[in-house]
Amino acid sequence: GSVDLQPSLNTSYLNTWALLLTLMATAFTATYSIRMTILVQAGQTRIPPMVSMNENNPLITAPLTRLALGSITAGMIITSFITPTKTPPMTMPLITKTAAILMTILGIILALELSNMTHTLTYPKPNPLMNFSSALGYFNPLVHRFFSKNLLEKGQNIALHLIDLSWLKKMGPEGLAELQVAASKAATSMHTGLIKAYLGSFALSILVMILMTH
């Protein structure tokens, strides 16, 4: 017959990584739930403890009561009259059955320890080696960083800025544009002088023709 792989994988050692991730998620869920409870509900509030709202209104409690009773009744009827197609395996070892509750308890203990460590912090002891006189007047942040910064900036200017200037502005597109601008200026000045000569010769020719006709 066919073998149902889903229940088998849920209880098999071949699926160890997925089971470990599930147990870690269970522990983390218990941890942050307890931390949220301790930090939010069990801590001191920043507002007065008096609450003026009233939640005893039947229009609020009646729908929630009907929803809870309907869910319980529907779940009991469904589980009683609709049986699973295949019986899930019940041969899990004891450690697998109790792993979820053990990880939950471990997460709760971890959350309580973290909360205790948060409320009882221990400050580090003063170290005489870190005094102002022992640190040579903060030599590293004042002197060492200053010279290192200057050397690095000079190296950046030599290695990066000069190369960019030579390749981009002298040999690259900007250099080609400068050459074209110089050539266009020279050609413009040459054509400007020739146009003046042409206009002068044309005006002189017109004047000579007028004098010859009269």
Secondary structure, DSSP 8 states (H G I E B T S, - for coil): ----HHHHHHT-GGGHHHHHHHHHHHHHHHHHHHHHIIIIISS--SS-S--------HHHHHHHHHHHHHHHHHHHHHHHH---SS-------HHHHSHHHHHHHHHHHHHHHHHHHHHS-------GGGSTTTTTTTHIIIIIHHHHHHHHHHHHIIIIIHHHIIIIIISSHHHHHHHHHHHHHHHHHHHHHHHHHHHHHHHHHHHHHHHHH-
